[in-house]
Amino acid sequence: MRKNRGKKERLNFFHLIPSKDLGGAEIAAKTCIKIDDKDFIFRTYFINNKKAKNQIINRLIIEFRNYLRGLKFFLKKNNLVIISSLWKSSLLVFLVKLFIPKTKIILFLHSSKNSHFFDKFFTSLVFLIANEVWADSQNTLFMRLDELIFKRKVIKTKVVSFLLRRLNPVVNGKKTEFNFIYWGRLHKVKNLKASIKFFKKFHCIDKKSKLTLIGQDYGMKNELNKIIKNLELENNVNILEFMDINKIMHIVKDYSFFIQLSSYEGMAMSVAESMQLGLIPIVTNVGEIINYCIDKQNSIIFDDYKNTFKKVLEVKNNPSFYKEISKNAISTWKNKNLYNEDIYISCKLFSKENKIQ
């Protein structure tokens, strides 16, 4: 005990992530695993390190063990601040709060809509015991809180930048083609079926055009392959496995447009990345996209197949117009804070406002 006398105690922030899957929240968490400061310590904690077999019982047993392992780990910590991301982290949040009542809770929101009932229910419960709410965008914050079952009149909120890294442009716009690319989850909310059908319109006027989809499969790959086959696009549409942004940067040199026709979004991390690289995003006006994408200025907003086709055609046939939009897309993200910078600032402020007594 004497060795610790005079030594300033720090808050222990632990960002709970359900697993190491490759969604936006998980990718962001991996860029901010460890931060040390005189006022706090920040760590990322992945709950499910072991992959369970497909059998439901096996999965439940392993997940239950992972939660118990997590509780055992946190029982050894002092001055805890738990940051809860995604609904599957909720059970561990409740266990820690039950056994360590003084634990402070931060609810971190990553999407403007709940994925399903369990997401809505468990996120609402965490919201009830949260000290603060953080979100990946202003749009996520307003829309998601409005959707939750329970309401609170007063709670502190913060928007954390989801710009993960600063990227240098790689698309020079010397020659614009009907080449489209997407990277992210192969998930139904990304509406990739619509992207393929939209691409077919360009393939009809340019047989050399191509569409590349990059990402981890979330139950959509077989269905997407069927659509590709039915539309006779096997030679023009490729689906590639998830890859790091550094590898993607080598590929995008051959592309002109990034396409993401999501039904809903949060910050839309890959859209921001594509803009930094100089691609022109073709996007639906959902989530935070509504606040940083401006039609025919730094992007193309998808409204319907016919009108959007005309807009893309206009840009493609006018190289100077393409360069202007591409340049504006790049400029959109200059001098913006990165995710790890905002995490540090937010933890620092929380530590000052919640000093250890």
C-alpha positions in Angstrom: 0.0 0.0 0.0 2.8 2.4 0.7 4.1 2.0 -2.8 0.9 3.4 -4.1 0.8 6.4 -1.8 0.8 9.7 -3.6 0.2 7.9 -6.9 -2.8 9.4 -8.8 -5.5 6.8 -9.5 -6.9 6.7 -13.0 -10.2 5.8 -14.5 -10.2 2.4 -16.4 -12.1 2.7 -19.6 -13.0 -0.6 -21.3 -14.7 -0.5 -24.7 -16.8 -3.7 -25.0 -17.0 -5.2 -28.5 -19.0 -8.4 -28.9 -16.5 -10.1 -31.3 -13.7 -9.4 -33.8 -16.1 -9.5 -36.8 -15.6 -7.0 -39.5 -18.3 -4.5 -39.1 -17.7 -0.7 -38.8 -17.7 -0.7 -35.0 -15.2 -3.6 -34.8 -12.8 -2.1 -37.4 -12.9 1.2 -35.6 -12.2 -0.5 -32.2 -9.1 -2.2 -33.6 -7.6 1.2 -34.4 -8.0 2.3 -30.8 -7.1 -0.7 -28.6 -4.8 0.9 -26.1 -4.5 4.5 -24.9 -2.7 5.7 -21.7 -3.0 9.1 -20.1 -2.3 10.6 -16.7 -6.1 10.7 -16.0 -7.2 7.4 -17.5 -6.4 4.1 -19.2 -8.3 3.0 -22.3 -8.6 -0.5 -23.5 -10.7 -2.4 -26.0 -12.2 -5.7 -24.8 -13.5 -8.2 -27.3 -16.0 -10.4 -25.5 -16.1 -13.4 -27.8 -12.6 -14.5 -28.6 -13.6 -18.1 -29.3 -15.7 -19.0 -32.3 -18.5 -21.4 -31.6 -19.7 -24.2 -33.9 -23.0 -23.7 -35.7 -24.9 -25.7 -33.2 -27.1 -23.4 -31.1 -26.3 -25.1 -27.8 -22.6 -25.0 -28.4 -22.8 -21.3 -29.3 -24.8 -20.5 -26.2 -22.4 -22.4 -23.9 -19.3 -20.7 -25.3 -20.9 -17.2 -25.2 -22.1 -17.8 -21.6 -18.5 -18.8 -20.7 -17.1 -15.7 -22.4 -19.5 -13.4 -20.4 -18.4 -15.1 -17.1 -14.7 -14.8 -18.2 -15.4 -11.1 -18.8 -17.0 -10.6 -15.4 -14.1 -12.4 -13.7 -11.7 -10.1 -15.5 -13.6 -6.9 -14.5 -14.0 -7.9 -10.9 -10.2 -7.4 -10.5 -10.4 -3.8 -11.8 -11.0 -0.5 -10.0 -12.6 2.8 -11.2 -14.4 1.1 -14.1 -16.0 2.9 -17.0 -17.6 0.5 -19.4 -18.3 1.7 -23.0 -21.0 -0.6 -24.5 -21.1 -1.0 -28.2 -23.7 -3.2 -30.0 -26.5 -5.0 -28.2 -24.6 -8.3 -27.6 -22.4 -6.5 -25.1 -25.4 -5.6 -22.9 -25.4 -8.8 -20.8 -21.8 -8.2 -19.7 -22.6 -4.6 -19.0 -25.5 -5.7 -16.6 -23.3 -8.3 -14.9 -20.6 -5.8 -14.2 -23.0 -3.2 -13.0 -24.7 -5.7 -10.7 -21.5 -6.9 -9.1 -19.6 -3.5 -9.2 -22.4 -0.9 -8.7 -20.0 2.0 -8.9 -19.2 1.2 -12.5 -20.0 4.1 -14.9 -21.6 3.2 -18.2 -21.3 4.9 -21.6 -23.7 3.7 -24.3 -22.1 3.9 -27.8 -24.5 4.0 -30.8 -23.3 3.0 -34.3 -26.4 3.0 -36.5 -29.4 5.3 -37.0 -31.8 2.3 -36.6 -32.2 -0.7 -34.4 -31.4 -3.9 -36.3 -34.2 -5.9 -34.7 -36.3 -6.2 -31.5 -33.4 -7.5 -29.3 -31.2 -4.6 -30.4 -33.9 -2.2 -29.5 -34.8 -3.9 -26.1 -31.3 -4.4 -24.8 -30.0 -1.0 -26.0 -32.9 0.6 -24.3 -32.0 -1.1 -21.0 -28.4 0.0 -21.2 -29.6 3.5 -21.9 -31.5 3.5 -18.6 -28.3 3.0 -16.6 -25.9 5.0 -18.8 -24.0 8.0 -17.6 -23.5 9.3 -21.1 -24.4 8.4 -24.7 -21.8 8.5 -27.5 -22.7 8.1 -31.2 -20.9 7.8 -34.5 -22.8 10.8 -35.9 -25.4 13.5 -35.0 -28.0 11.7 -37.1 -27.4 8.4 -35.3 -27.8 10.2 -32.0 -31.1 11.9 -32.7 -32.8 9.1 -34.7 -31.7 6.2 -32.5 -32.6 7.8 -29.1 -36.0 8.6 -30.5 -36.5 4.8 -31.4 -35.6 3.5 -27.9 -38.3 2.1 -25.7 -37.3 4.2 -22.6 -36.8 8.0 -22.6 -34.8 10.2 -20.4 -35.2 14.0 -20.2 -31.5 14.8 -19.5 -28.4 12.8 -20.4 -25.0 13.9 -21.7 -24.3 13.1 -25.3 -21.2 13.3 -27.6 -20.6 12.6 -31.3 -17.4 10.7 -31.9 -15.8 11.0 -35.3 -15.7 7.7 -37.3 -13.0 8.8 -39.7 -10.5 6.1 -38.9 -7.5 7.3 -40.9 -6.4 10.0 -43.2 -6.0 8.7 -46.7 -4.2 10.2 -49.7 -6.2 10.4 -53.0 -5.4 7.7 -55.6 -8.0 8.4 -58.2 -6.8 11.0 -60.7 -9.8 11.1 -63.0 -7.7 11.2 -66.2 -10.1 8.7 -67.7 -13.6 8.1 -66.3 -15.1 4.7 -66.8 -18.3 2.9 -65.8 -16.3 1.1 -63.1 -18.0 0.8 -59.7 -16.6 -0.5 -56.4 -18.0 -1.2 -52.9 -16.3 -2.3 -49.7 -18.1 -3.1 -46.4 -20.3 -5.8 -45.1 -22.2 -8.1 -47.5 -25.3 -7.4 -45.5 -28.9 -6.9 -46.5 -29.0 -3.4 -45.1 -26.4 -2.4 -47.7 -28.9 -3.2 -50.5 -26.3 -4.7 -52.7 -29.0 -6.4 -54.9 -30.1 -2.9 -55.9 -26.5 -1.9 -56.7 -26.1 -4.9 -59.0 -29.4 -4.2 -60.8 -28.4 -0.5 -61.2 -25.0 -1.6 -62.6 -26.8 -3.6 -65.2 -28.0 -0.4 -66.9 -24.4 0.7 -67.5 -23.3 -2.7 -68.6 -26.0 -2.5 -71.3 -24.2 0.5 -72.9 -20.6 -0.5 -72.0 -19.8 -4.2 -72.0 -16.4 -3.5 -70.5 -17.8 -1.9 -67.4 -17.3 -3.6 -64.0 -18.5 -3.8 -60.5 -16.5 -5.1 -57.6 -18.0 -5.9 -54.1 -15.5 -6.4 -51.3 -16.4 -7.6 -47.8 -17.2 -10.3 -45.3 -20.4 -12.3 -46.0 -23.3 -11.7 -43.7 -25.7 -14.1 -45.3 -26.0 -12.4 -48.7 -23.2 -13.8 -50.9 -25.2 -16.8 -52.4 -28.2 -14.5 -53.1 -25.9 -12.0 -54.8 -24.3 -14.6 -56.9 -27.7 -15.8 -58.1 -28.6 -12.2 -59.2 -25.3 -11.9 -61.0 -26.0 -15.1 -62.9 -29.6 -14.2 -63.7 -28.5 -10.9 -65.1 -25.6 -12.5 -67.0 -23.0 -10.4 -65.3 -20.5 -13.2 -64.3 -17.7 -11.6 -66.4 -18.3 -8.1 -65.1 -19.2 -8.4 -61.4 -16.8 -9.8 -58.8 -17.2 -10.5 -55.2 -14.0 -10.4 -53.2 -13.2 -11.4 -49.6 -12.7 -8.7 -47.0 -9.4 -6.9 -47.3 -7.5 -4.1 -45.5 -7.9 -0.6 -46.8 -4.3 -0.5 -47.8 -5.0 -3.3 -50.3 -8.2 -1.6 -51.5 -6.2 1.5 -52.2 -4.2 -0.4 -54.9 -7.4 -1.6 -56.5 -9.4 1.6 -56.6 -7.0 3.2 -59.2 -9.1 1.3 -61.8 -12.4 2.6 -60.6 -14.4 5.9 -60.9 -17.4 5.5 -58.6 -18.1 4.0 -55.2 -21.6 2.7 -54.8 -23.5 2.1 -51.6 -27.3 2.1 -51.7 -28.0 1.3 -48.1 -31.5 1.3 -46.6 -30.1 2.8 -43.5 -26.7 3.8 -42.1 -24.8 5.4 -39.2 -21.7 7.3 -40.2 -21.0 5.2 -43.3 -17.3 4.7 -42.8 -16.5 3.3 -46.2 -18.2 6.2 -48.0 -15.9 8.6 -46.1 -12.9 6.5 -47.1 -13.9 6.4 -50.8 -14.3 10.2 -50.8 -10.8 10.7 -49.4 -9.4 8.4 -52.1 -11.1 10.6 -54.8 -13.9 8.3 -55.9 -17.3 9.8 -56.5 -19.8 8.0 -54.1 -23.2 7.1 -55.4 -25.3 6.8 -52.2 -28.7 6.8 -50.7 -29.5 9.8 -48.5 -29.6 8.0 -45.2 -27.9 8.2 -41.8 -25.1 10.8 -41.5 -24.6 10.7 -45.3 -27.4 13.4 -45.5 -25.0 15.8 -43.7 -21.9 15.4 -45.7 -22.9 14.3 -49.2 -24.2 17.0 -51.5 -25.7 15.9 -54.8 -23.6 16.8 -57.9 -21.1 18.7 -55.7 -19.1 16.0 -53.9 -21.3 12.9 -54.6 -24.3 11.6 -56.5 -27.4 11.0 -54.4 -29.5 8.0 -55.6 -33.2 8.8 -55.8 -34.3 6.3 -58.5 -32.8 4.2 -61.2 -33.7 6.5 -64.1 -32.7 9.9 -62.7 -29.5 8.6 -61.0 -28.5 6.9 -64.3 -28.7 10.2 -66.0 -26.6 11.9 -63.3 -23.9 9.3 -63.5 -23.9 9.5 -67.3 -23.6 13.3 -67.2 -20.6 13.0 -64.9 -18.9 10.2 -66.8 -19.2 12.1 -70.1 -17.8 15.3 -68.7 -14.2 14.7 -67.4 -13.9 18.3 -66.0 -17.2 17.8 -64.1 -15.9 14.5 -62.7 -12.6 16.1 -61.5 -14.5 18.9 -59.8 -16.8 16.5 -57.9 -13.8 14.2 -57.0 -11.8 17.2 -55.8 -14.8 18.3 -53.6 -15.2 14.8 -52.2 -11.5 14.8 -51.1 -11.8 18.3 -49.6 -14.9 17.2 -47.5 -12.7 15.3 -45.0 -9.7 17.6 -44.7 -8.9 18.8 -41.2 -11.4 16.5 -39.6 -10.7 14.7 -36.3 -9.9 11.0 -36.4 -11.7 8.3 -34.4 -8.8 7.7 -32.0 -8.4 11.5 -31.5 -12.0 11.9 -30.5 -11.9 8.9 -28.3 -9.0 10.4 -26.4 -10.7 13.8 -26.1 -14.0 12.3 -24.9 -12.3 10.1 -22.3 -10.2 13.0 -21.1 -13.3 15.2 -20.7 -15.3 12.3 -19.0 -12.3 11.8 -16.6 -12.2 15.5 -15.6 -16.0 15.5 -15.0 -15.9 12.3 -13.0 -12.8 12.7 -10.8 -12.0 9.8 -8.5 -12.8 10.8 -4.9 
